[in-house]
Amino acid sequence: MPLSFFSNNFRLFLDVLPFKYLVYEPLQMFSNDTYKLIDYLRIICIQLIWCIIFLYYIKIHIEKKEWSTSQMWEDKNV
């Protein structure tokens, strides 16, 4: 469903989330000639920010899992 169907208040919230920048914006960049350099940079920066957030989230969960696994092994060795 296109984001333009939602109310303005809800669209402001949706604009912060990564969904728009996964498919819609990249397609618009290549199919629309009205984008300027600043628009390309904004879209790429937002995608990079979401990638960093996602990688950080994965890192935290991997470390948490490693920590719990090491705790489990220490408990068995005692």
Secondary structure, 3 states (H helix, E strand, C coil): CCHHHCCHHHHHHHHHCCHHHHHHHHHHHHHCCCCCHHHHHHHHHHHHHHHHHHHHHHHHHHHHHHHHHHHHHHHHHC
